[in-house]
């Protein structure tokens, strides 16, 4: 039986580890050819090799998404290697939690460069291919921090909120051309970056996941499942959506807890 993404070609940024890696592997398992991008070339190559070992098709491209021309490099890699582009997933991102008063201009600019500007570049590059062909799907990994304030994530949250608005703008402007755009907002995830941060918190880090309504951290594969749906023809009437995949965190009203 054909996969849900059979015949499609996708670009996934930040696909050397975590959510990006899980998504690239799932896209390939569902039949897509994947351009695997990461700043870490060795990590991108490992993900591409995993796809190839499972009889999938992948092309690794080591590149920094904060550079203006990287989006075009990735779309061209898709066209050169696989002859088309159907899905562009702006996934690369991240930040180290830091109180707002301790963030200097350089730190702020680096966070915005990676989490907002890089997405802008990727979206524009994808549109340059998708507008002439009059179809395409642009996905973006935003964050729960883009939906509400989280201590220590002021710059990151502002950038991720911006990503949501860019996604909605594309949905409205380019829907008539057959181009869809959707954002996924992960909640607390069991990624290497998150686990490393929680390890610095001692017992508080151990209790962190238990405060999620579902009682645990999420897994990268669970975000990948959402990405597969949104990239597939099953979501043909879904655009401008902001899908929280967060174990119920965004459904809760912040209130004092009885200890």
JOHUJO-V344325 format. One record per helix or strand of 2 or more residues. SS is the DSSP state (~ for helix, > for strand). FROM is the first residue (numbers start at 0). LEN is the number of residues. If there is no record, write none. Layout:
ss;from;len
SS;FROM;LEN
SS;FROM;LEN
This chain:
ss;from;len
>;8;4
~;17;12
>;32;6
~;40;13
>;56;6
~;69;13
>;86;4
~;99;3
~;104;29
>;135;6
~;143;3
~;153;24
>;178;8
~;191;8
~;202;9
~;219;12
~;232;3
>;241;4
~;248;3
